[in-house]
Amino acid sequence: MKILDFYKQFPDEDSCKDLFIKQRLKEGIKCSKCKGTEHYWKKNREQWECKKCHFRTTIKSGTVMHNSKLPYQYWFVAMHLLTCTVKSFSSKSIQKELGHKRYQPIWEMTHKIRSVMGLRDDLYQLSSEIELDDGFFETVSIGNNPKTPLKRGRGSQRQTTVIVMAESKEVELNSQNKKYPHRKKVGFLKMKVISKGFSKELFTPVVKGNVLPDTIIKSDGSTSYADLKDSFEHQPITTPKKEAGKMLPWVHKAISNAKRLLLDVHHRVDDDFLQNYLNAFTFKFNRRYFDNLFERVLIACVSQKWNYLGETKG
């Protein structure tokens, strides 16, 4: 959605609230007490009342805005800014655009939106044929003792391990199909933060939770992927480090682009919240051909509830 169209459609608080209510009705109102789905609308209180147990549900309850005191228009502007460009906006930039005095509530709002983006993508699993590799993202940790010497390379306290999985399918090159220089077409992408570690005990459960059985997995020859052959058709590729980008082009491109995004926009990323930033990156990547990403984020915000520090409930 273009910025002029956005402000024409949502010029004030009421227009944002009206669309949020309509989207809630599309998703369906469910009583949190008795799980009933039939409700009366109490216009004077702006609440839904359950026909069965008479428990009342507010407009924001059960959504990403649960317990939020920020205006609906703040949320709508943040959702638009986080999706209107290939890159993104930092929480500080959004705070300046909104003219809000305090940074903390805006920071929390943007992380809630990024969190439900990831939860929405978790509804889908990868299939067919995928590329698999790991990336190391430079992060900071508040709990680290500044006097403790830092390691270098793999296992460094400055690096957080991320497992990257991308659906990748061979295509036949022709005069109308020159945009795939590696002869592979990318599908759905997932990026999952593991920890500051690197072992098959950490990797295997994550892959099983995000990839359908009988999927063909192509990866490098790392021993961390050794157990994948028990559940998938695993095809490890042993290749020189310089040639890895040609054999697994899309995961390497995703890692490179994500690192550049974090460096350009956010500069300093805490390891506790790296997953949220990657959620926003993969959400937009997976919907790169959608005309209106704002609508997709709104659906995610209405259908998912976010709790403190990224815990989510369906």
GUDREN-997218 format. One record per residue: residue in three letters; z, x, y of N, C-alpha, C in turn. Coordinates in steps of 0.1 Angstrom, whole numbers, padded with zeros to 4 digits, always signed. Each point is the difference from the previous one (the first is absolute). Example, Ala and Ser with C-alpha at 12.3 -4.5 7.8 and 13.67 -1.06 7.14 Angstrom:
<recs>
ALA+0078+0132-0057+0000-0009+0012+0000+0009+0012SER-0007-0004+0011+0000+0009+0011+0008-0008+0011
</recs>
This chain:
<recs>
MET+0000+0008-0012+0000-0008+0012+0000+0009+0013LYS-0009-0003+0009-0001+0008+0012+0012-0004+0009ILE+0004+0010+0009+0012-0002+0008-0002-0012+0009LEU-0012-0002+0006-0002-0012+0009+0002-0013-0008ASP-0006+0000-0012+0001-0012-0008+0014-0003-0004PHE+0008+0011-0003+0014-0002-0003+0008-0007+0011TYR-0002+0005+0012+0008-0005+0011-0005-0014+0004LYS-0012-0003-0003-0005-0014+0003+0006-0010-0010GLN+0002+0005-0013+0005-0009-0010+0015-0001+0001PHE+0007+0011+0004+0015+0000+0001+0004+0004+0014PRO-0001-0009+0010+0003+0004+0013+0015-0001+0003ASP+0008-0007-0008+0014-0002+0003+0008-0001-0013GLU+0013-0002+0001+0009-0001-0011-0003-0013-0009ASP-0003-0011+0006-0002-0012-0007-0012+0001-0009SER-0011+0006+0004-0012+0001-0008+0003+0009-0012CYS+0008+0010+0001+0004+0008-0011+0009-0007-0010LYS+0009-0008+0005+0009-0008-0008-0007-0010-0008ASP-0010-0007+0007-0007-0011-0007-0008+0006-0012LEU-0007+0011+0002-0007+0006-0011+0009+0004-0012PHE+0011+0006+0004+0010+0004-0010+0005-0012-0009ILE+0002-0011+0007+0004-0012-0007-0011-0005-0009LYS-0012+0000+0005-0011-0004-0009-0002+0008-0012GLN+0002+0014+0002-0002+0009-0011+0012-0002-0010ARG+0012-0004+0004+0011-0002-0008-0003-0013-0009LEU-0006-0010+0006-0003-0012-0007-0011+0002-0010LYS-0009+0009+0003-0011+0004-0010+0006+0006-0012GLU+0010+0009+0002+0007+0007-0011+0009-0009-0007GLY+0005-0010+0006+0009-0010-0006+0015+0004+0003ILE+0008-0010+0004+0014+0002+0003+0008-0002-0013LYS+0008+0009-0003+0008+0000-0012+0015+0001+0003CYS+0008-0010-0004+0014+0000+0003+0007+0011-0007SER+0007+0008+0008+0007+0012-0006+0013-0004-0008LYS+0004-0013+0001+0012-0004-0007-0004-0007-0013CYS-0009-0009+0000-0003-0008-0013-0014+0003-0005LYS-0008+0008+0008-0014+0004-0003-0009-0012+0001GLY+0004-0010+0007-0009-0012+0002-0011+0003+0010THR-0011-0007-0002-0012+0003+0008-0004-0012+0009GLU+0008-0011+0000-0003-0011+0009+0010+0000+0012HIS-0005-0001+0012+0009+0001+0012-0004-0010+0011TYR+0010-0003+0008-0003-0007+0013+0000+0010+0011TRP-0008-0002+0010+0000+0008+0012+0009-0005+0010LYS+0010+0007+0004+0010-0004+0011-0005+0006+0013LYS-0008-0008+0008-0006+0005+0012+0010+0004+0010ASN+0011-0008+0002+0010+0003+0010+0007+0014-0003ARG+0001+0003-0013+0007+0013-0003-0010+0011-0005GLU-0013-0004-0001-0010+0010-0005+0004+0006-0013GLN+0003-0009-0010+0005+0004-0013-0006-0010-0010TRP-0002+0005-0013-0004-0008-0011+0013-0004-0008GLU+0001-0013-0003+0012-0004-0008-0005-0004-0014CYS+0006+0005-0010-0003-0003-0014+0002-0014-0003LYS-0009-0007-0006+0002-0014-0004+0010-0002-0011LYS+0002+0010-0008+0009+0000-0012+0014+0003+0004CYS+0003+0011+0006+0014+0004+0002+0003+0000+0015HIS-0010-0002+0009+0002-0001+0014+0004+0013+0007PHE-0003+0011-0007+0002+0014+0005-0011+0002+0010ARG+0003+0006+0012-0010+0003+0010-0005+0014+0000THR-0013+0001+0003-0007+0013+0000-0006+0002+0014THR+0003+0011+0007-0005+0003+0013-0014+0005-0001ILE-0007+0002+0011-0014+0004+0000-0001+0015-0005LYS+0010+0008+0004-0001+0014-0004+0007+0004-0013SER+0008-0009-0005+0008+0004-0012-0010+0001-0012GLY+0003+0010-0009-0008+0002-0011-0013+0007+0002THR-0002+0006+0013-0012+0007+0003+0005+0014+0005VAL-0010+0008+0004+0003+0013+0006+0008-0001+0013MET-0001-0011+0007+0007-0002+0012+0015-0005-0002HIS+0004-0001-0012+0013-0005-0003+0011+0007+0008ASN+0008-0008+0007+0011+0006+0009-0004+0008+0012SER-0013+0000+0003-0005+0007+0011+0001-0008+0013LYS+0005+0006+0011+0001-0007+0012-0012+0004+0010LEU-0009+0008-0005-0012+0003+0008-0009-0012+0001PRO-0007-0002+0011-0010-0011+0002-0011+0001-0010TYR-0006-0011-0003-0011-0001-0009-0012+0008+0005GLN-0001+0000+0013-0011+0007+0006+0001+0016-0002TYR+0012+0005+0000+0002+0014-0003-0005+0003-0014TRP+0003-0008-0009-0004+0002-0014-0016-0001-0001PHE-0006-0009+0007-0014-0002-0001-0007+0012+0006VAL+0005+0005+0012-0006+0011+0006+0001+0013-0009ALA+0012+0001-0006+0002+0012-0009-0010-0001-0012MET-0001-0012-0006-0010-0001-0011-0014+0003+0004HIS-0003-0004+0012-0014+0002+0005-0002+0015+0003LEU+0009+0007+0006-0001+0014+0003-0001+0009-0012LEU+0008-0004-0010+0001+0008-0013-0013-0001-0008THR-0008-0010+0003-0012-0002-0008-0013+0000+0008CYS+0000+0001+0013-0012-0001+0008-0009+0012+0000THR+0006+0012-0004-0007+0012+0000+0000+0007-0013VAL-0009+0010-0003+0000+0007-0012+0013+0008-0002LYS+0005+0005+0011+0012+0008+0000+0012-0010+0002SER+0008+0001+0009+0012-0009+0002+0006+0003+0013PHE+0012-0007+0002+0008+0002+0012+0014+0004-0005SER+0006+0009+0007+0014+0003-0003+0009-0011+0006SER+0013+0000-0005+0009-0010+0004+0003+0002+0015LYS+0000+0013+0005+0003+0002+0014-0011-0005+0008SER-0013+0001-0004-0011-0005+0007+0000-0015+0001ILE+0004-0007-0011+0001-0014+0000+0012-0005+0009GLN+0011+0008+0001+0011-0004+0009-0005+0001+0014LYS-0008+0010+0004-0005+0001+0013-0010-0012+0004GLU-0008-0003-0010-0009-0011+0002+0007-0014+0002LEU+0011-0001-0007+0008-0013+0001+0009+0000+0012GLY+0003+0012+0005+0009+0001+0012+0015-0003-0004HIS+0003+0003-0013+0014-0003-0004+0009+0012+0003LYS+0012-0002+0004+0009+0011+0004+0004+0008-0012ARG+0004-0006-0011+0006+0007-0011-0010+0004-0011TYR+0000+0012-0005-0009+0005-0010+0003-0005-0014GLN+0013-0001-0003+0004-0003-0014-0005-0013-0006PRO+0001-0011+0007-0006-0013-0005-0015+0001-0002ILE-0007+0007+0008-0014+0001-0001-0003+0008-0013TRP+0007+0011-0001-0002+0009-0012+0003-0008-0013GLU+0010-0008+0000+0004-0007-0012-0011-0011-0003MET-0006-0006+0011-0010-0010-0002-0013+0006-0006THR-0004+0011+0005-0012+0007-0005+0002+0004-0015HIS+0012+0005-0003+0002+0004-0014+0001-0012-0009LYS+0005-0011+0004+0000-0012-0008-0015-0005-0003ILE-0008+0001+0010-0014-0004-0002-0007+0010-0010ARG+0002+0013+0002-0006+0009-0009+0005-0002-0014SER+0013-0003-0002+0006-0002-0013-0006-0012-0007VAL-0003-0011+0007-0006-0012-0007-0015+0003-0003MET-0006+0009+0008-0014+0004-0004+0000+0006-0014GLY+0010+0009-0002+0000+0006-0013+0004-0010-0011LEU+0009-0009+0003+0003-0010-0010-0011-0009-0004ARG-0009-0003+0010-0012-0008-0002-0009+0008-0010ASP-0002+0013+0002-0009+0007-0008+0006+0002-0014ASP+0013-0001-0002+0006+0001-0013-0003-0011-0009LEU-0006-0011+0006-0004-0011-0009-0012+0003-0008TYR-0007+0011+0004-0013+0003-0007+0002+0013-0008GLN-0007+0001-0011+0001+0012-0008-0014+0006-0002LEU-0001+0013-0001-0013+0007-0001-0005-0002-0014SER-0013+0001-0002-0007-0003-0013-0013+0008-0001SER-0007-0001-0011-0013+0006-0003+0002+0015-0001GLU-0004+0007+0011+0000+0015+0000+0006+0005+0013ILE+0010+0009-0001+0007+0004+0012+0001+0015+0001GLU+0001+0005+0012+0004+0014+0002+0015+0001+0003LEU+0006+0011-0005+0015+0001+0001+0003+0015+0005ASP+0008+0001+0010+0004+0013+0004+0013-0001+0008ASP+0006+0011+0004+0012-0001+0008-0002+0008+0013GLY+0007-0004+0010+0000+0007+0013+0013+0003+0005PHE+0001+0010+0008+0013+0004+0006+0000-0002+0015PHE+0009-0009+0004+0000-0004+0015+0012+0007+0006GLU-0002+0006+0012+0011+0006+0007+0008-0011+0007THR+0013+0000-0004+0009-0009+0006+0013+0007+0005VAL+0009-0008+0006+0013+0006+0004+0010-0009-0006SER+0012+0006-0003+0011-0007-0006+0012+0001+0009ILE+0006-0011+0004+0012+0001+0008+0012+0006-0007GLY+0000-0001-0013+0012+0005-0007+0000+0014-0003ASN-0012+0007+0002-0001+0014-0003+0010+0009+0009ASN+0006+0009-0005+0008+0010+0007-0009+0010+0007PRO+0001+0001+0014-0009+0009+0007+0002+0014-0004LYS+0012+0004-0005+0003+0014-0004-0006+0003-0014THR-0004-0010-0008-0005+0002-0013-0014+0006+0001PRO-0003+0011-0007-0013+0006+0001-0010-0009-0007LEU-0012-0001+0006-0010-0009-0006-0009+0007-0010LYS-0004-0007-0010-0009+0006-0010-0014-0001+0006ARG-0009+0008-0007-0014-0001+0004-0008-0006-0012GLY-0012-0006+0004-0008-0005-0011+0005-0012-0006ARG-0004-0002-0013+0005-0012-0008+0015+0000-0001GLY+0006-0011+0002+0015-0001-0001+0007+0002+0014SER-0008+0003+0010+0006+0002+0013+0007-0013+0005GLN+0011+0002+0007+0008-0011+0006-0009-0007+0011ARG-0010+0007+0005-0008-0006+0010-0011-0009-0006GLN-0002+0000-0013-0011-0007-0006+0005-0012-0009THR-0007-0011+0001+0003-0011-0008-0013-0003-0009THR+0003-0002-0013-0011-0002-0009-0005-0014+0000VAL-0013-0002+0001-0007-0013+0000-0010+0000-0011ILE+0000-0010-0009-0010-0002-0010-0011-0009+0006VAL-0013+0004-0001-0011-0008+0005-0009-0004-0011MET-0003-0013+0000-0009-0006-0010-0011-0008+0007ALA-0013+0003-0004-0011-0007+0007-0010-0005-0011GLU-0004-0012+0001-0011-0005-0009-0013+0007+0004SER-0006+0006-0009-0012+0008+0003-0011-0002-0011LYS-0012-0005+0004-0010-0004-0009-0013+0008+0003GLU-0007+0005-0010-0012+0007+0002-0011-0010+0005VAL-0008+0005+0009-0011-0009+0005-0013+0008-0001GLU-0011-0007-0001-0013+0007+0000-0005+0002+0014LEU-0004+0012+0004-0004+0003+0013-0015-0004+0002ASN-0003-0007+0011-0013-0003+0003-0002+0000+0016SER-0011-0004+0005-0003+0001+0014+0009-0009+0008GLN+0005-0011-0006+0009-0009+0007+0015+0002-0003ASN+0003+0011-0007+0013+0002-0004+0004+0014+0002LYS-0002+0005+0012+0003+0014+0004+0014+0002+0005LYS+0008-0010+0001+0014+0001+0006+0010+0005-0010TYR-0004+0002-0013+0009+0005-0010-0005+0014-0004PRO+0004+0011+0007-0005+0013-0003+0005+0005-0013HIS+0011-0005-0005+0006+0005-0012-0004-0009-0012ARG-0009-0009+0002-0005-0009-0010+0011-0009-0006LYS+0010-0002+0008+0012-0008-0004+0003-0010+0011LYS+0002-0013-0004+0004-0010+0010+0014-0003-0002VAL+0008+0000+0011+0014-0002+0000+0003-0015+0000GLY+0011-0004-0007+0005-0014+0000+0013-0001+0007PHE+0010-0004-0008+0014-0002+0005+0007+0013-0001LEU+0009+0002+0010+0008+0013+0001+0015-0003+0000LYS+0007+0009-0006+0015-0001+0000+0006+0014+0002MET+0010+0001+0009+0007+0012+0002+0015-0003-0001LYS+0007+0007-0009+0014-0003-0003+0008+0013+0001VAL+0010-0001+0008+0009+0011+0002+0009+0002-0012ILE+0001+0012-0006+0008+0002-0012+0013+0005+0005SER+0001+0012+0004+0013+0006+0004-0003+0015+0003LYS+0009+0008+0002-0002+0014+0002+0000+0007-0013GLY-0008-0005-0009+0000+0005-0014-0014-0001-0005PHE-0002+0006-0012-0014+0000-0006+0002+0001-0015SER+0000-0012-0007+0001+0001-0015-0006-0013-0006LYS-0002+0000-0013-0006-0011-0007+0010-0012-0001GLU+0013+0003+0001+0010-0010-0001-0001-0009+0013LEU-0004+0006+0011-0001-0007+0013-0014-0007+0001PHE-0010+0007-0005-0014-0005+0002-0004-0011-0009THR+0003+0001-0012-0005-0010-0010+0004-0014+0003PRO+0013-0003+0003+0004-0014+0003-0007-0006+0012VAL-0003+0008+0010-0007-0004+0012-0014-0004-0004VAL-0007+0008-0008-0014-0003-0004+0000-0013-0008LYS+0009-0001-0009+0000-0012-0009+0003-0013+0008GLY+0008+0001+0011+0003-0011+0008-0012-0004+0009ASN-0010+0008+0002-0010-0003+0010-0014+0000-0006VAL-0002+0003-0013-0013+0001-0006+0000-0009-0013LEU-0010-0008-0002-0001-0008-0012-0003+0008-0012PRO+0005-0004-0012-0003+0007-0012-0015+0001-0003ASP-0004+0010-0008-0014+0002-0004-0009+0005+0012THR+0007+0004+0011-0007+0006+0011-0003+0015-0002ILE-0012+0004+0004-0004+0014-0001+0006+0008+0011ILE+0008+0010-0002+0006+0008+0010-0005+0014+0000LYS-0005+0004+0012-0005+0014+0001+0009+0007+0010SER+0005+0012-0005+0009+0008+0008-0002+0014-0002ASP+0008+0009+0006-0001+0014-0003+0008+0003-0013GLY+0001+0012-0003+0006+0004-0013+0015+0002+0001SER+0007-0006+0009+0014+0002+0002+0008-0006-0012THR+0010+0007-0004+0008-0005-0011+0009-0012+0004SER+0001-0003+0012+0007-0012+0005-0006-0013-0005TYR-0013+0001-0003-0007-0012-0005-0002+0000-0015ALA+0007+0008-0007-0002+0001-0014+0003-0012-0008ASP+0010-0008+0005+0004-0013-0008-0010-0011+0003LEU-0009+0001+0009-0009-0011+0003-0009-0004-0011LYS-0003+0010-0009-0009-0003-0011+0006-0010-0010ASP+0013-0003+0000+0006-0010-0009-0003-0014+0005SER-0004-0002+0012-0002-0014+0005-0014-0002+0006PHE-0007+0011+0004-0013-0001+0006-0010+0010-0006GLU-0012-0002+0003-0011+0010-0004+0000+0011+0011HIS+0008+0010-0003+0002+0010+0010-0011+0011-0002GLN-0007+0004+0011-0010+0010-0001+0003+0011+0010PRO+0009+0010-0004+0003+0010+0009-0011+0010+0003ILE-0002+0004+0012-0011+0009+0004+0005+0013+0004THR-0003+0010-0007+0004+0014+0004-0011+0006+0009THR+0003+0003+0012-0010+0005+0009+0007+0009+0010PRO-0007+0010+0006+0005+0008+0010+0005-0008+0012LYS+0010+0005+0007+0007-0007+0011-0010-0004+0011LYS-0010+0009+0002-0010-0003+0011-0009-0011-0004GLU-0002-0003-0013-0009-0010-0005+0007-0013-0002ALA+0013-0001+0001+0007-0012-0003-0004-0012+0009GLY-0004+0003+0012-0004-0011+0009-0013-0006-0004LYS-0009+0007-0008-0012-0006-0005+0002-0008-0012MET+0010+0003-0008+0003-0007-0012+0008-0013+0002LEU+0009+0001+0010+0009-0011+0004-0002-0002+0015PRO-0012-0005+0004-0002+0000+0015+0008-0010+0008TRP+0002-0012-0006+0006-0010+0008+0015+0002+0002VAL+0007+0005-0010+0015+0002+0002+0002+0011+0010HIS-0009+0010-0001+0002+0012+0010-0003-0005+0014LYS-0010-0008+0001-0004-0005+0014+0012-0009+0005ALA+0006-0008-0009+0010-0009+0005+0013+0008+0004ILE+0003+0011-0008+0011+0008+0004-0002+0007+0013SER-0012+0005+0002-0004+0007+0013+0001-0009+0012ASN-0006-0012-0002+0000-0010+0011+0014-0005+0004ALA+0008-0002-0011+0014-0004+0003+0008+0010+0007LYS-0001+0013-0004+0007+0011+0007-0004+0001+0014ARG-0013-0001+0003-0005+0001+0014+0005-0012+0008LEU+0001-0012-0006+0005-0012+0007+0015+0003+0004LEU+0008+0004-0009+0014+0002+0003+0002+0011+0010LEU-0008+0010+0000+0001+0011+0009-0004-0004+0014ASP-0011-0008+0001-0005-0004+0013+0008-0011+0007VAL+0005-0009-0008+0007-0012+0006+0015+0001+0000HIS+0005+0004-0011+0015+0000-0002+0007+0013+0002HIS-0007+0011-0002+0005+0014+0002+0011+0004-0009ARG+0010-0008-0001+0012+0004-0008+0004-0012-0008VAL+0000+0001-0013+0002-0011-0010+0013+0003-0008ASP+0009-0009+0000+0012+0001-0009-0004-0003-0014ASP+0005+0008-0010-0004-0003-0014+0004-0013-0005ASP+0011-0007+0006+0004-0013-0004-0010-0011+0003PHE-0008+0003+0010-0010-0010+0005-0014+0003-0002LEU-0003+0011-0007-0014+0004-0002-0007-0011-0007GLN+0006-0006-0010-0007-0011-0008-0005-0011+0009ASN+0008-0004+0011-0005-0010+0009-0012+0004+0007TYR-0001+0012+0005-0012+0005+0007-0012+0000-0009LEU+0002+0004-0013-0011+0000-0009-0004-0014-0004ASN+0010-0010+0000-0004-0014-0002-0010-0005+0010ALA+0002+0004+0013-0009-0005+0010-0014+0006-0002PHE+0000+0013-0004-0013+0007-0002-0007-0006-0011THR+0006-0002-0012-0007-0006-0011-0004-0014+0002PHE+0009-0008+0007-0003-0014+0002-0013-0001+0008LYS-0002+0008+0010-0012-0001+0008-0012+0006-0007PHE+0002+0010-0008-0011+0006-0008-0005-0010-0010ASN+0009-0007-0007-0004-0010-0010-0007-0012+0006ARG+0002-0002+0013-0007-0012+0006-0009+0005+0011ARG-0006+0011-0002-0009+0006+0010-0012-0008+0003TYR-0004-0009-0009-0012-0009+0003+0004-0014+0005PHE+0013-0002+0002+0004-0013+0005-0002-0001+0015ASP-0004-0012+0005-0003-0001+0014+0013-0002+0008ASN+0010-0006-0005+0012-0003+0007+0013+0004-0008LEU+0004+0013+0002+0012+0004-0007+0012-0006+0005PHE+0000-0005+0012+0012-0006+0005+0005-0012-0008GLU-0010-0008-0005+0003-0012-0008+0006+0005-0013ARG-0005+0011-0006+0006+0004-0013+0014+0005+0002VAL+0003+0007+0011+0014+0004+0002+0009-0012+0003LEU-0005-0010+0007+0008-0012+0003+0004-0006-0013ILE-0009-0001-0010+0003-0006-0013+0011+0008-0007ALA-0001+0013+0001+0010+0008-0007+0014-0002+0007CYS+0000-0001+0013+0012-0001+0007+0007-0014-0002VAL-0008-0010-0003+0005-0013-0002+0006-0001-0015SER-0007+0006-0009+0003-0002-0014+0010+0010-0006GLN+0004+0010+0008+0009+0010-0005+0012+0002+0010LYS+0012+0002-0006+0012+0002+0008+0004+0015-0001TRP+0004+0006+0011+0003+0014+0001+0015+0001+0003ASN+0007+0009-0007+0014+0003+0003+0001+0014+0004TYR+0012+0004+0004+0003+0013+0006-0005+0011-0009LEU-0006+0011+0006-0004+0012-0007-0011-0003-0010GLY-0008-0010+0003-0012-0002-0008+0001-0008-0013GLU+0012-0005-0003+0001-0009-0012-0007-0013+0003THR-0007-0005-0009-0008-0012+0002+0003-0010-0011LYS-0002-0013+0003+0002-0011-0009-0013-0009+0001GLY-0004-0005-0012-0011-0008+0000+0003-0014+0005
</recs>
